[in-house]
Amino acid sequence: MTDHDSFVARFDQLPSGGYGGTFEGRRYRIVKSSLVSGRSEKLEAEELGGTDYISFNLYRLANGTTLLKPCEMPADKVIRFVMGVDAD
């Protein structure tokens, strides 16, 4: 399994909808939503009482490929968050 595959598997484990979570000892409000019949998914996380913000889209192409598209932030930041967040 590649690092990208591990990321997608972990992302798929996160619940849909709005919920709280903890990452690196900080609390976040997380919203994961599905668009275009599940072919596109979006995750946004806002640090409660802080300034950190995570936002990205994950596209699922017809050929089975997934594309990670962070919103104005490095992909590494998104990957670290998804792999390390503990959802409530």
N, C-alpha and C positions, 0 to 999 in steps of 0.2 A: 504494500500500500504506500503510495507516495504521500508527501507532506500535504499536497493539495487534497488528495483523497481523504486524509485524516481530518483536515479542516472541514470539508464538506460533510463528513460523517458526524462530526461534533456539532456543526451548525444544525444539521437535521435533528439532532437530539434536543435542541433548545425548543421550548414550547412556543406556540404561536400566540399572538395577543399581547397584552400588556402585563408586566410583572416586575418584581424587583430582583436584584441580584447583587452579588459581591464580587469584586475584582481587586486584587492586591490590597485588600483591607478597606476598600472604599465601596460605598453603596451607590447603585445605579438604578434608574428607571429605564426599563428595556421594553421596546415595542418591536415585535417581529410580525410582519405582514406578508401575505401572499398576493401576487398580482398576476394578471393574464393567465388565469387557470393554473397557477402554480409554476408557470415557466419563468417567472421572475419573483424573487423574494427580497424583502428589504428589512434591515435591522438598524434600529437607532437606539443608542444608549446615552443617557445623560447622567453625569455624576450628580448626586444629590448633595447640595452644600458645597459644590466645587465647580471647576470650569471644564473638566474633561468631557469630551463628546466623541462618540463613535457613530459612523453612518456609512452604510454600504449597500450595494445591490448584488445579488447573486443570480446570474442568468443561467437557465438550463436549456441548452440548445437541443434541437431534434436529434442530433447525432449522439447525444449522451454526454457531450462536453459541458462542463460548467465554467462560467467566467465570473471572476470576482472583480467588481468595480467599486473600489472605495470612493467615497465622496470627499475630495480635497484633503486627503490624508494618506500617509504611506500604508501600503498593504500589510507590512509587518505589524503595524499597530492594530489593525483589524484582526489579523490572525492571532496575535497574542491575546487579545480580548476574548475572542470566541473560544480559544483553547483553554483559557484560564478562568472564565467567569463561572460562578456558582449560582445558578438560577434558583429562586425561591420555589 
